[in-house]
Amino acid sequence: MAAIIGPQISTLKYSAPIMFESLASRFSGAFSSLRAKGKISTGDIETVCSEIRTALLDSDVALQVVDKFIQDVKQKSLEALPGMQSGSNQANAIFEIVNKELVEILGGATRRIRMAKNPPTVIMLAGLQGAGKTTLAGKLAKFYADQGDTPLLVASDLQRPNAVTQLQVVGESINVPVFAPEPGNGVGDPVQVAKAGVEFAKAKLHSIVIVDTAGRLGVDQELMNQATNIRDGINPNEILFVVDSMIGQDAVPTAQAFLEGVGFDGVVLTKLDGDARGGAALSIASITKRPIMFASTGEKMHDFDIFYPERMASRILGLGDVATLAEQAKKAFDPNSSAKLEAKFASGEDFTLEDFLEQLQAMSKMGNMTKLLGMLPGAGAMKKQIDNFDEGEIVRSRSIVESMTPIERANPKVLNGSRRARIAIGCGRKVSDVNNLVDRFTAAQKMMKQVRSSGMPAMPNMPANLSMPNLPTVSKGSTVKKAPTKKKSKSGNPAKRALEEGLS
Amino acid sequence: MALFTKLITRIKGGTESASSDWSELEAELLQADLGPALASECIEQAKKIKGATPEESLLQFLSSKLSSKSHEMSLSSSTSTILVVGVNGTGKTTSVAKLARFYKSSGRSVLMAAGDTFRAAAVDQLKTWGERIDVPVISGQENGDPASVAFDAAKNAQENNVEILIIDTAGRLHNKSDLMSELTKVKRVVEKTLPISEVLLVIDATTGQNGLAQAKMFSSTVDVTGVVLTKMDGSTKGGVALAIEAELGIPIKWVGTGESESDFSPFDPGAYLKSLLA
């Protein structure tokens, strides 16, 4: 996957939980009150549904989509309720229902652009004014140029003043040729330009043609007819509907008008780097049944990525975006050391501080921890702590481990009081900091053992206060708890205690 | 359906209004992008008002949510400087040109400054507009410092006794702090030469609740004095602007209704509120 996207495409920006963060925290708020209940009544379902409704409306999901969603969730929950055993699992079962509905709306697996059997593949862009079509044309061209394709940009927006110039400047900046025989500003026939552009691409053996068109309102019949004429003139393999992620309730009438007017095969969401909650994604996907294929996340030409619906659904629900996190990690981690760690893990060997240090180093390579942590399950509920995450923590943890001898790193159980005091002096921290790190490490080690013996725990059942096993602590007012150790008695001597826990 | 129930209420005399009527009105407010909080507040409060019809009570309450500040432009006696700001793609450059044309046709001398040095060909776009409406444009280098363009324009306007100076700026998402501080710099630099009469925030009428976030951020950075609501010629109602009026007290001053330079007019509160329920 990472190889296809190419290193220039920044998944990191897209991965930032900006878009749905508020929706996610509203959802987790609604569910945590539901989880607190022992037995869920029909009234509780009503309450949680009305909370979800407000959250969705606040995120600009279209009213009709919200009401249908709520109705479905309510009905399915009420049907399932009598069959559920009372206890904490009820809340989870309802959570599952909501999750399923969300994934269903956002569409199943990602679809790629259908390539023409005989090149060039023709892609036509359509959308409202100011949605970001021209910028997107450039990003799309770069995306394919980076994969070895030879795209051609065609300037068929002859309406907006200097849209042609804009496309030319964009083309120049990414080194992609632009077919622009007409100056624009109201001069020239966009249908002719589009046709000639495709012919030109055939003659010059371009593999992909991207046709930029003028922005138009859904109610503007004349311009809609023009778009239809362009479509009929060039027979595109894909028509992409470009839509601003900040769009409100108008998303539905607009999307419908374009679907009926010119028709489209996929959706591109732009300006996802803003703080829009992106309800439009849900609305459009639900109403038009067309997949959201790409997401645009910034002003730079490489701020662009494939849209992953199931990841987005889990992010809305605060389940985290483990898939993107894993991709991110794959890029940063040294494959050799990962393989080594995996082999170690499989052979049942202990996870040592040496491995921990390697992970810390890789982690600092992965970049901003706040963004990465946002992708973890339960991130919505931990938003405050994540925002307060101290990036220096990694540096401090590293300095502590680096002040240990190889023997200590391989076998932390030998860490007695005097060794800890020496380490503290070595790294310039307090002994209590060293103790903290060792405690956390021991807990992580223990958790790894558990995982090995029982397999991965199921994601939805993870507690919201999930502590991250192999990460340093989320500090500063954190509610992340350390795994409680139910030992009859604890030795006051840290070294001894470590020994005891290690043996347990 | 909506029409029918409204008709029945009207026949009945309207004093007793079915709750289904209210929920339909609430749905209309929600679909107009007022947002769930404001919509439910409006319905709750309008219920207490004794109007001839629920719709009338609602209109009455809606008008109370408009900002108490003047919806007219406040211009100075010498050079009035208008700074136009907003997120990407809302129609800032077009609004700058329309505004220039509006003042020019009322007989004033106008100057435009091409402060969007970032987006490809934005300067050319404003220059093309300038030629069309015959208004001079001050521009700098592409990717140059927008503050220096604004400064040159302010100097020029002052020296030539230009009555209206309109400064275009690059679109920026309100959550990008570096770009927002660039905007404060533009404002600060202009204010060294000329006081700024108006800071207009351009809001795309199709924007949903994010418009409120935009207004909050821009307002706290550059003290927005009015809103230009663009793209009102589509199927959208632009209700988020009312939420901005209600929550932040920033008045809507202009409404854009099309691509031609004359599709632009001062805000009409009555028509706007009525269209929310239409």
Interface residues (C-beta under 8 A of the other chain):
Chain A: I18 R53 T54 L57 D58 S59 D60 A62 L63 L128 Q129 G130 A131 G132 Q159 R160 P161 N162 A163 T165 Q166 L167 Q168 V169 V170 S173 N185 L217 G218 V219 D244 M246 I247 G248 Q249 D250 A251 P253 T254 A257 K271 D273 G274 D275 A276 R277 G279 A280 E299
Chain B: A27 L30 Q31 A32 D33 G35 P36 A37 V87 N88 G89 T90 G91 F118 R119 A120 A121 A122 D124 Q125 T128 W129 R132 L173 H174 N175 K176 D204 A205 T206 T207 G208 Q209 N210 G211 A213 Q214 K231 D233 G234 S235 T236 K237 G239 V240 E259
